[in-house]
Amino acid sequence: MSDYKHIVCPHCVAVNRIPTTRLADKPQCGKCHKVLFAAHPTELTNNTFGKFIGRNDIPVVVDFWAPWCGPCKAMAPAFEQAAAQLEPTVRLAKLNTETEQGIAAQFRIQSIPTIALFRNGQEIARQSGALGTADIVRWVRASC
Ligand SMILES: [Zn+2]
């Protein structure tokens, strides 16, 4: 177990090296000085997805969604609340499959909402269908 974790800033995508014991102390980004964990899912794009998934030393859960998807919108508040419960041991993020189609195609997202858990750049679990906060948290903890 390393004493440091690399955490990708959700605001400027800089890679920060944070002592593991300090993760829960509201650490700030060394580059943009914003709080690294703000209990809010990070919006990813085609440009930031690879770095965010690959460089974070904590697991990243991505909610693949689209603006036209009713169940996705219904799940959004639950996903937001799950972020507050799972940070800073897990990072939650969202990918808009309508605007970021390259990533959606690369991961063969067939139906939305789909949440997928990545560790060290590898997908290790996937779940389709809308979930409530408790079920999201339970699924993530069981999958990590
Ligand atoms: Zn930053």
Backbone and ligand atoms as CSV (ligand in chain L), in Angstrom:
chain,resi,resn,atom,element,x,y,z
A,1,MET,N,N,0.850,-1.195,0.000
A,1,MET,CA,C,0.000,0.000,0.000
A,1,MET,C,C,0.884,1.244,0.000
A,2,SER,N,N,0.714,2.062,-1.000
A,2,SER,CA,C,1.510,3.284,-1.127
A,2,SER,C,C,1.037,4.347,-0.141
A,3,ASP,N,N,1.968,5.213,0.285
A,3,ASP,CA,C,1.620,6.290,1.203
A,3,ASP,C,C,1.035,7.494,0.481
A,4,TYR,N,N,1.124,7.480,-0.840
A,4,TYR,CA,C,0.585,8.576,-1.640
A,4,TYR,C,C,-0.400,8.031,-2.660
A,5,LYS,N,N,-1.354,8.881,-3.031
A,5,LYS,CA,C,-2.250,8.512,-4.131
A,5,LYS,C,C,-2.239,9.640,-5.156
A,6,HIS,N,N,-2.185,9.238,-6.425
A,6,HIS,CA,C,-2.341,10.218,-7.488
A,6,HIS,C,C,-3.836,10.494,-7.681
A,7,ILE,N,N,-4.198,11.762,-7.608
A,7,ILE,CA,C,-5.588,12.170,-7.766
A,7,ILE,C,C,-5.657,13.190,-8.900
A,8,VAL,N,N,-6.461,12.879,-9.923
A,8,VAL,CA,C,-6.609,13.805,-11.040
A,8,VAL,C,C,-7.613,14.883,-10.657
A,9,CYS,N,N,-7.212,16.152,-10.815
A,9,CYS,CA,C,-8.099,17.257,-10.461
A,9,CYS,C,C,-9.332,17.248,-11.361
A,10,PRO,N,N,-10.545,17.310,-10.761
A,10,PRO,CA,C,-11.761,17.317,-11.577
A,10,PRO,C,C,-11.967,18.641,-12.307
A,11,HIS,N,N,-11.220,19.663,-11.939
A,11,HIS,CA,C,-11.410,20.992,-12.540
A,11,HIS,C,C,-10.429,21.243,-13.685
A,12,CYS,N,N,-9.123,20.947,-13.453
A,12,CYS,CA,C,-8.108,21.286,-14.464
A,12,CYS,C,C,-7.362,20.056,-14.981
A,13,VAL,N,N,-7.688,18.856,-14.466
A,13,VAL,CA,C,-7.125,17.581,-14.900
A,13,VAL,C,C,-5.624,17.456,-14.603
A,14,ALA,N,N,-5.113,18.289,-13.705
A,14,ALA,CA,C,-3.728,18.114,-13.253
A,14,ALA,C,C,-3.657,16.886,-12.346
A,15,VAL,N,N,-2.522,16.170,-12.387
A,15,VAL,CA,C,-2.346,15.009,-11.517
A,15,VAL,C,C,-1.680,15.467,-10.217
A,16,ASN,N,N,-2.373,15.259,-9.112
A,16,ASN,CA,C,-1.869,15.629,-7.791
A,16,ASN,C,C,-1.404,14.382,-7.056
A,17,ARG,N,N,-0.383,14.558,-6.187
A,17,ARG,CA,C,0.119,13.449,-5.371
A,17,ARG,C,C,-0.229,13.795,-3.930
A,18,ILE,N,N,-1.187,13.050,-3.374
A,18,ILE,CA,C,-1.735,13.386,-2.064
A,18,ILE,C,C,-1.404,12.263,-1.078
A,19,PRO,N,N,-0.891,12.612,0.116
A,19,PRO,CA,C,-0.676,11.561,1.124
A,19,PRO,C,C,-2.009,10.863,1.426
A,20,THR,N,N,-1.983,9.541,1.469
A,20,THR,CA,C,-3.215,8.778,1.664
A,20,THR,C,C,-3.951,9.217,2.934
A,21,THR,N,N,-3.185,9.549,3.965
A,21,THR,CA,C,-3.811,9.940,5.229
A,21,THR,C,C,-4.466,11.316,5.147
A,22,ARG,N,N,-4.167,12.092,4.098
A,22,ARG,CA,C,-4.711,13.441,3.972
A,22,ARG,C,C,-5.900,13.504,3.026
A,23,LEU,N,N,-6.261,12.375,2.419
A,23,LEU,CA,C,-7.303,12.387,1.397
A,23,LEU,C,C,-8.630,12.947,1.911
A,24,ALA,N,N,-8.935,12.667,3.178
A,24,ALA,CA,C,-10.223,13.093,3.729
A,24,ALA,C,C,-10.182,14.516,4.285
A,25,ASP,N,N,-9.015,15.184,4.188
A,25,ASP,CA,C,-8.864,16.526,4.769
A,25,ASP,C,C,-9.098,17.640,3.759
A,26,LYS,N,N,-9.983,17.419,2.796
A,26,LYS,CA,C,-10.312,18.412,1.773
A,26,LYS,C,C,-9.061,18.958,1.068
A,27,PRO,N,N,-8.223,18.074,0.516
A,27,PRO,CA,C,-7.018,18.548,-0.183
A,27,PRO,C,C,-7.383,19.387,-1.407
A,28,GLN,N,N,-6.474,20.332,-1.727
A,28,GLN,CA,C,-6.678,21.203,-2.876
A,28,GLN,C,C,-5.721,20.833,-3.997
A,29,CYS,N,N,-6.109,21.176,-5.219
A,29,CYS,CA,C,-5.268,20.951,-6.389
A,29,CYS,C,C,-4.058,21.889,-6.322
A,30,GLY,N,N,-2.864,21.343,-6.555
A,30,GLY,CA,C,-1.663,22.156,-6.538
A,30,GLY,C,C,-1.593,23.140,-7.687
A,31,LYS,N,N,-2.365,22.909,-8.739
A,31,LYS,CA,C,-2.305,23.785,-9.907
A,31,LYS,C,C,-3.388,24.870,-9.872
A,32,CYS,N,N,-4.670,24.445,-9.705
A,32,CYS,CA,C,-5.760,25.429,-9.774
A,32,CYS,C,C,-6.292,25.795,-8.382
A,33,HIS,N,N,-5.813,25.091,-7.347
A,33,HIS,CA,C,-6.138,25.402,-5.946
A,33,HIS,C,C,-7.604,25.192,-5.579
A,34,LYS,N,N,-8.341,24.490,-6.436
A,34,LYS,CA,C,-9.717,24.155,-6.071
A,34,LYS,C,C,-9.720,22.852,-5.272
A,35,VAL,N,N,-10.800,22.638,-4.510
A,35,VAL,CA,C,-10.919,21.435,-3.691
A,35,VAL,C,C,-11.048,20.210,-4.607
A,36,LEU,N,N,-10.242,19.181,-4.311
A,36,LEU,CA,C,-10.219,18.002,-5.181
A,36,LEU,C,C,-11.472,17.141,-5.025
A,37,PHE,N,N,-12.052,17.156,-3.834
A,37,PHE,CA,C,-13.261,16.359,-3.609
A,37,PHE,C,C,-14.369,17.287,-3.145
A,38,ALA,N,N,-15.342,17.538,-4.011
A,38,ALA,CA,C,-16.405,18.484,-3.705
A,38,ALA,C,C,-17.769,17.803,-3.670
A,39,ALA,N,N,-17.777,16.462,-3.490
A,39,ALA,CA,C,-19.034,15.702,-3.423
A,39,ALA,C,C,-19.899,15.934,-4.649
A,40,HIS,N,N,-19.222,15.954,-5.799
A,40,HIS,CA,C,-19.919,16.258,-7.049
A,40,HIS,C,C,-19.297,15.422,-8.170
A,41,PRO,N,N,-20.114,14.692,-8.955
A,41,PRO,CA,C,-19.541,13.899,-10.048
A,41,PRO,C,C,-18.844,14.798,-11.072
A,42,THR,N,N,-17.730,14.316,-11.604
A,42,THR,CA,C,-16.928,15.069,-12.570
A,42,THR,C,C,-17.433,14.801,-13.981
A,43,GLU,N,N,-17.705,15.860,-14.750
A,43,GLU,CA,C,-18.117,15.698,-16.152
A,43,GLU,C,C,-16.882,15.422,-17.006
A,44,LEU,N,N,-16.848,14.257,-17.653
A,44,LEU,CA,C,-15.711,13.903,-18.494
A,44,LEU,C,C,-16.036,14.149,-19.959
A,45,THR,N,N,-14.970,14.322,-20.762
A,45,THR,CA,C,-15.114,14.505,-22.204
A,45,THR,C,C,-14.206,13.501,-22.904
A,46,ASN,N,N,-14.303,13.454,-24.228
A,46,ASN,CA,C,-13.399,12.598,-25.003
A,46,ASN,C,C,-11.945,12.910,-24.674
A,47,ASN,N,N,-11.659,14.178,-24.386
A,47,ASN,CA,C,-10.279,14.616,-24.144
A,47,ASN,C,C,-9.780,14.265,-22.754
A,48,THR,N,N,-10.653,14.283,-21.753
A,48,THR,CA,C,-10.199,14.073,-20.378
A,48,THR,C,C,-10.390,12.635,-19.895
A,49,PHE,N,N,-11.215,11.863,-20.593
A,49,PHE,CA,C,-11.597,10.536,-20.104
A,49,PHE,C,C,-10.377,9.638,-19.843
A,50,GLY,N,N,-9.496,9.526,-20.821
A,50,GLY,CA,C,-8.373,8.594,-20.703
A,50,GLY,C,C,-7.460,8.926,-19.540
A,51,LYS,N,N,-7.148,10.221,-19.383
A,51,LYS,CA,C,-6.271,10.636,-18.290
A,51,LYS,C,C,-6.949,10.421,-16.947
A,52,PHE,N,N,-8.231,10.736,-16.889
A,52,PHE,CA,C,-8.966,10.632,-15.631
A,52,PHE,C,C,-9.072,9.175,-15.171
A,53,ILE,N,N,-9.343,8.282,-16.132
A,53,ILE,CA,C,-9.473,6.863,-15.802
A,53,ILE,C,C,-8.104,6.246,-15.513
A,54,GLY,N,N,-7.096,6.673,-16.281
A,54,GLY,CA,C,-5.794,6.018,-16.213
A,54,GLY,C,C,-4.886,6.508,-15.105
A,55,ARG,N,N,-5.003,7.783,-14.712
A,55,ARG,CA,C,-4.027,8.356,-13.776
A,55,ARG,C,C,-4.509,8.423,-12.332
A,56,ASN,N,N,-5.814,8.259,-12.095
A,56,ASN,CA,C,-6.309,8.257,-10.717
A,56,ASN,C,C,-5.908,6.957,-10.025
A,57,ASP,N,N,-5.366,7.050,-8.823
A,57,ASP,CA,C,-5.032,5.843,-8.061
A,57,ASP,C,C,-6.227,5.315,-7.275
A,58,ILE,N,N,-7.335,6.039,-7.292
A,58,ILE,CA,C,-8.550,5.536,-6.650
A,58,ILE,C,C,-9.505,5.069,-7.758
A,59,PRO,N,N,-10.403,4.127,-7.454
A,59,PRO,CA,C,-11.353,3.671,-8.476
A,59,PRO,C,C,-12.236,4.831,-8.959
A,60,VAL,N,N,-12.596,4.789,-10.238
A,60,VAL,CA,C,-13.463,5.812,-10.821
A,60,VAL,C,C,-14.718,5.125,-11.353
A,61,VAL,N,N,-15.888,5.609,-10.933
A,61,VAL,CA,C,-17.164,5.090,-11.415
A,61,VAL,C,C,-17.735,6.098,-12.398
A,62,VAL,N,N,-18.001,5.642,-13.621
A,62,VAL,CA,C,-18.517,6.540,-14.656
A,62,VAL,C,C,-19.979,6.226,-14.922
A,63,ASP,N,N,-20.802,7.264,-14.879
A,63,ASP,CA,C,-22.215,7.178,-15.240
A,63,ASP,C,C,-22.334,7.598,-16.701
A,64,PHE,N,N,-22.615,6.634,-17.576
A,64,PHE,CA,C,-22.837,6.926,-18.992
A,64,PHE,C,C,-24.304,7.308,-19.155
A,65,TRP,N,N,-24.550,8.522,-19.628
A,65,TRP,CA,C,-25.907,9.065,-19.661
A,65,TRP,C,C,-26.095,9.889,-20.931
A,66,ALA,N,N,-27.326,10.403,-21.127
A,66,ALA,CA,C,-27.600,11.338,-22.218
A,66,ALA,C,C,-28.749,12.246,-21.800
A,67,PRO,N,N,-28.766,13.473,-22.354
A,67,PRO,CA,C,-29.794,14.442,-21.949
A,67,PRO,C,C,-31.220,13.989,-22.289
A,68,TRP,N,N,-31.385,13.147,-23.330
A,68,TRP,CA,C,-32.726,12.735,-23.746
A,68,TRP,C,C,-33.235,11.527,-22.955
A,69,CYS,N,N,-32.434,10.994,-22.049
A,69,CYS,CA,C,-32.755,9.740,-21.355
A,69,CYS,C,C,-33.429,10.041,-20.013
A,70,GLY,N,N,-34.728,9.760,-19.931
A,70,GLY,CA,C,-35.476,10.040,-18.702
A,70,GLY,C,C,-34.927,9.346,-17.468
A,71,PRO,N,N,-34.700,8.013,-17.537
A,71,PRO,CA,C,-34.156,7.311,-16.368
A,71,PRO,C,C,-32.784,7.851,-15.938
A,72,CYS,N,N,-31.987,8.330,-16.918
A,72,CYS,CA,C,-30.673,8.920,-16.579
A,72,CYS,C,C,-30.872,10.166,-15.729
A,73,LYS,N,N,-31.806,11.007,-16.152
A,73,LYS,CA,C,-32.061,12.241,-15.407
A,73,LYS,C,C,-32.605,11.924,-14.013
A,74,ALA,N,N,-33.456,10.892,-13.958
A,74,ALA,CA,C,-34.025,10.505,-12.664
A,74,ALA,C,C,-32.936,10.012,-11.716
A,75,MET,N,N,-31.902,9.370,-12.266
A,75,MET,CA,C,-30.842,8.814,-11.432
A,75,MET,C,C,-29.810,9.870,-11.017
A,76,ALA,N,N,-29.740,10.993,-11.715
A,76,ALA,CA,C,-28.679,11.983,-11.469
A,76,ALA,C,C,-28.583,12.429,-10.005
A,77,PRO,N,N,-29.698,12.762,-9.335
A,77,PRO,CA,C,-29.570,13.178,-7.917
A,77,PRO,C,C,-29.036,12.055,-7.026
A,78,ALA,N,N,-29.420,10.819,-7.319
A,78,ALA,CA,C,-28.928,9.678,-6.531
A,78,ALA,C,C,-27.428,9.501,-6.730
A,79,PHE,N,N,-26.959,9.707,-7.971
A,79,PHE,CA,C,-25.533,9.568,-8.266
A,79,PHE,C,C,-24.749,10.666,-7.551
A,80,GLU,N,N,-25.322,11.856,-7.537
A,80,GLU,CA,C,-24.695,12.992,-6.835
A,80,GLU,C,C,-24.555,12.685,-5.337
A,81,GLN,N,N,-25.611,12.135,-4.748
A,81,GLN,CA,C,-25.561,11.808,-3.318
A,81,GLN,C,C,-24.570,10.674,-3.054
A,82,ALA,N,N,-24.487,9.746,-3.999
A,82,ALA,CA,C,-23.531,8.647,-3.847
A,82,ALA,C,C,-22.101,9.187,-3.843
A,83,ALA,N,N,-21.842,10.240,-4.634
A,83,ALA,CA,C,-20.507,10.849,-4.662
A,83,ALA,C,C,-20.134,11.348,-3.276
A,84,ALA,N,N,-21.088,11.978,-2.593
A,84,ALA,CA,C,-20.823,12.503,-1.250
A,84,ALA,C,C,-20.481,11.371,-0.284
A,85,GLN,N,N,-21.096,10.194,-0.487
A,85,GLN,CA,C,-20.847,9.080,0.429
A,85,GLN,C,C,-19.562,8.324,0.105
A,86,LEU,N,N,-19.173,8.298,-1.170
A,86,LEU,CA,C,-18.048,7.447,-1.583
A,86,LEU,C,C,-16.710,8.178,-1.633
A,87,GLU,N,N,-16.729,9.498,-1.831
A,87,GLU,CA,C,-15.459,10.252,-1.800
A,87,GLU,C,C,-14.890,10.225,-0.390
A,88,PRO,N,N,-13.564,10.247,-0.198
A,88,PRO,CA,C,-12.530,10.314,-1.241
A,88,PRO,C,C,-11.916,8.953,-1.601
A,89,THR,N,N,-12.586,7.852,-1.254
A,89,THR,CA,C,-11.999,6.555,-1.603
A,89,THR,C,C,-12.341,6.145,-3.032
A,90,VAL,N,N,-13.418,6.712,-3.570
A,90,VAL,CA,C,-13.838,6.427,-4.936
A,90,VAL,C,C,-14.214,7.764,-5.580
A,91,ARG,N,N,-13.892,7.924,-6.858
A,91,ARG,CA,C,-14.274,9.131,-7.601
A,91,ARG,C,C,-15.458,8.803,-8.496
A,92,LEU,N,N,-16.484,9.651,-8.499
A,92,LEU,CA,C,-17.613,9.465,-9.397
A,92,LEU,C,C,-17.542,10.479,-10.538
A,93,ALA,N,N,-17.876,10.006,-11.736
A,93,ALA,CA,C,-17.789,10.855,-12.918
A,93,ALA,C,C,-18.944,10.542,-13.858
A,94,LYS,N,N,-19.183,11.456,-14.800
A,94,LYS,CA,C,-20.262,11.269,-15.759
A,94,LYS,C,C,-19.731,11.471,-17.169
A,95,LEU,N,N,-20.297,10.708,-18.104
A,95,LEU,CA,C,-19.953,10.916,-19.503
A,95,LEU,C,C,-21.241,11.035,-20.321
A,96,ASN,N,N,-21.397,12.151,-20.994
A,96,ASN,CA,C,-22.541,12.398,-21.861
A,96,ASN,C,C,-22.322,11.647,-23.178
A,97,THR,N,N,-23.096,10.565,-23.379
A,97,THR,CA,C,-22.864,9.701,-24.544
A,97,THR,C,C,-23.329,10.344,-25.843
A,98,GLU,N,N,-24.089,11.436,-25.749
A,98,GLU,CA,C,-24.549,12.120,-26.956
A,98,GLU,C,C,-23.454,13.023,-27.514
A,99,THR,N,N,-22.763,13.760,-26.622
A,99,THR,CA,C,-21.717,14.678,-27.095
A,99,THR,C,C,-20.354,13.993,-27.172
A,100,GLU,N,N,-20.140,12.957,-26.372
A,100,GLU,CA,C,-18.825,12.278,-26.329
A,100,GLU,C,C,-18.973,10.870,-26.893
A,101,GLN,N,N,-19.359,10.789,-28.167
A,101,GLN,CA,C,-19.721,9.495,-28.745
A,101,GLN,C,C,-18.528,8.565,-28.930
A,102,GLY,N,N,-17.342,9.133,-29.059
A,102,GLY,CA,C,-16.156,8.288,-29.259
A,102,GLY,C,C,-15.925,7.349,-28.089
A,103,ILE,N,N,-16.043,7.892,-26.878
A,103,ILE,CA,C,-15.827,7.075,-25.682
A,103,ILE,C,C,-16.955,6.056,-25.531
A,104,ALA,N,N,-18.183,6.494,-25.776
A,104,ALA,CA,C,-19.332,5.586,-25.659
A,104,ALA,C,C,-19.177,4.400,-26.608
A,105,ALA,N,N,-18.668,4.670,-27.817
A,105,ALA,CA,C,-18.463,3.594,-28.797
A,105,ALA,C,C,-17.314,2.687,-28.372
A,106,GLN,N,N,-16.239,3.300,-27.857
A,106,GLN,CA,C,-15.067,2.526,-27.444
A,106,GLN,C,C,-15.429,1.503,-26.365
A,107,PHE,N,N,-16.328,1.900,-25.461
A,107,PHE,CA,C,-16.711,0.990,-24.368
A,107,PHE,C,C,-18.014,0.243,-24.666
A,108,ARG,N,N,-18.488,0.341,-25.915
A,108,ARG,CA,C,-19.672,-0.396,-26.367
A,108,ARG,C,C,-20.848,-0.228,-25.405
A,109,ILE,N,N,-21.151,1.025,-25.093
A,109,ILE,CA,C,-22.290,1.301,-24.230
A,109,ILE,C,C,-23.562,1.076,-25.036
A,110,GLN,N,N,-24.323,0.040,-24.658
A,110,GLN,CA,C,-25.491,-0.368,-25.434
A,110,GLN,C,C,-26.763,0.271,-24.924
A,111,SER,N,N,-26.852,0.491,-23.623
A,111,SER,CA,C,-28.059,1.079,-23.057
A,111,SER,C,C,-27.643,2.023,-21.946
A,112,ILE,N,N,-28.451,3.025,-21.720
A,112,ILE,CA,C,-28.158,3.970,-20.644
A,112,ILE,C,C,-29.384,4.122,-19.765
A,113,PRO,N,N,-29.230,4.446,-18.479
A,113,PRO,CA,C,-27.917,4.648,-17.854
A,113,PRO,C,C,-27.148,3.339,-17.638
A,114,THR,N,N,-25.823,3.442,-17.806
A,114,THR,CA,C,-24.918,2.358,-17.436
A,114,THR,C,C,-23.839,2.964,-16.552
A,115,ILE,N,N,-23.540,2.315,-15.427
A,115,ILE,CA,C,-22.399,2.761,-14.623
A,115,ILE,C,C,-21.309,1.693,-14.722
A,116,ALA,N,N,-20.081,2.159,-14.842
A,116,ALA,CA,C,-18.940,1.247,-14.962
A,116,ALA,C,C,-17.856,1.686,-13.994
A,117,LEU,N,N,-17.220,0.696,-13.369
A,117,LEU,CA,C,-16.173,0.972,-12.390
A,117,LEU,C,C,-14.813,0.656,-13.009
A,118,PHE,N,N,-13.905,1.641,-12.963
A,118,PHE,CA,C,-12.572,1.498,-13.524
A,118,PHE,C,C,-11.532,1.565,-12.417
A,119,ARG,N,N,-10.510,0.704,-12.525
A,119,ARG,CA,C,-9.385,0.784,-11.609
A,119,ARG,C,C,-8.105,0.661,-12.424
A,120,ASN,N,N,-7.185,1.608,-12.237
A,120,ASN,CA,C,-5.927,1.630,-12.997
A,120,ASN,C,C,-6.188,1.550,-14.500
A,121,GLY,N,N,-7.227,2.236,-14.954
A,121,GLY,CA,C,-7.512,2.302,-16.382
A,121,GLY,C,C,-8.289,1.129,-16.940
A,122,GLN,N,N,-8.546,0.121,-16.114
A,122,GLN,CA,C,-9.264,-1.061,-16.584
A,122,GLN,C,C,-10.691,-1.084,-16.051
A,123,GLU,N,N,-11.640,-1.447,-16.929
A,123,GLU,CA,C,-13.008,-1.615,-16.457
A,123,GLU,C,C,-13.107,-2.929,-15.707
A,124,ILE,N,N,-13.618,-2.885,-14.457
A,124,ILE,CA,C,-13.706,-4.129,-13.693
A,124,ILE,C,C,-15.135,-4.525,-13.356
A,125,ALA,N,N,-16.095,-3.613,-13.558
A,125,ALA,CA,C,-17.498,-3.978,-13.324
A,125,ALA,C,C,-18.391,-3.010,-14.082
A,126,ARG,N,N,-19.591,-3.481,-14.419
A,126,ARG,CA,C,-20.543,-2.659,-15.154
A,126,ARG,C,C,-21.958,-3.035,-14.740
A,127,GLN,N,N,-22.815,-2.023,-14.673
A,127,GLN,CA,C,-24.198,-2.247,-14.245
A,127,GLN,C,C,-25.096,-1.333,-15.083
A,128,SER,N,N,-26.123,-1.913,-15.697
A,128,SER,CA,C,-27.049,-1.108,-16.489
A,128,SER,C,C,-28.373,-0.938,-15.765
A,129,GLY,N,N,-29.030,0.196,-16.018
A,129,GLY,CA,C,-30.318,0.494,-15.402
A,129,GLY,C,C,-30.160,1.494,-14.271
A,130,ALA,N,N,-31.237,2.269,-14.043
A,130,ALA,CA,C,-31.191,3.311,-13.017
A,130,ALA,C,C,-31.205,2.689,-11.622
A,131,LEU,N,N,-30.395,3.263,-10.724
A,131,LEU,CA,C,-30.319,2.796,-9.341
A,131,LEU,C,C,-30.531,3.973,-8.395
A,132,GLY,N,N,-30.981,3.682,-7.168
A,132,GLY,CA,C,-31.050,4.681,-6.116
A,132,GLY,C,C,-29.703,4.822,-5.441
A,133,THR,N,N,-29.599,5.821,-4.561
A,133,THR,CA,C,-28.314,6.113,-3.906
A,133,THR,C,C,-27.760,4.892,-3.166
A,134,ALA,N,N,-28.591,4.261,-2.345
A,134,ALA,CA,C,-28.115,3.132,-1.531
A,134,ALA,C,C,-27.619,1.988,-2.410
A,135,ASP,N,N,-28.331,1.742,-3.522
A,135,ASP,CA,C,-27.931,0.647,-4.412
A,135,ASP,C,C,-26.637,0.985,-5.154
A,136,ILE,N,N,-26.469,2.264,-5.530
A,136,ILE,CA,C,-25.219,2.671,-6.182
A,136,ILE,C,C,-24.046,2.448,-5.227
A,137,VAL,N,N,-24.200,2.929,-3.998
A,137,VAL,CA,C,-23.111,2.816,-3.008
A,137,VAL,C,C,-22.798,1.344,-2.739
A,138,ARG,N,N,-23.838,0.536,-2.591
A,138,ARG,CA,C,-23.646,-0.893,-2.313
A,138,ARG,C,C,-22.918,-1.568,-3.480
A,139,TRP,N,N,-23.346,-1.265,-4.702
A,139,TRP,CA,C,-22.737,-1.879,-5.888
A,139,TRP,C,C,-21.265,-1.482,-6.004
A,140,VAL,N,N,-20.975,-0.207,-5.770
A,140,VAL,CA,C,-19.591,0.258,-5.897
A,140,VAL,C,C,-18.718,-0.417,-4.845
A,141,ARG,N,N,-19.186,-0.465,-3.582
A,141,ARG,CA,C,-18.371,-1.061,-2.519
A,141,ARG,C,C,-18.154,-2.537,-2.767
A,142,ALA,N,N,-19.175,-3.230,-3.326
A,142,ALA,CA,C,-19.050,-4.655,-3.598
A,142,ALA,C,C,-18.118,-4.914,-4.782
A,143,SER,N,N,-18.020,-3.928,-5.681
A,143,SER,CA,C,-17.229,-4.121,-6.913
A,143,SER,C,C,-15.778,-3.719,-6.758
A,144,CYS,N,N,-15.478,-2.893,-5.763
A,144,CYS,CA,C,-14.115,-2.327,-5.633
A,144,CYS,C,C,-13.074,-3.377,-5.299
L,1,ZN,ZN,ZN,-6.862,21.642,-10.561
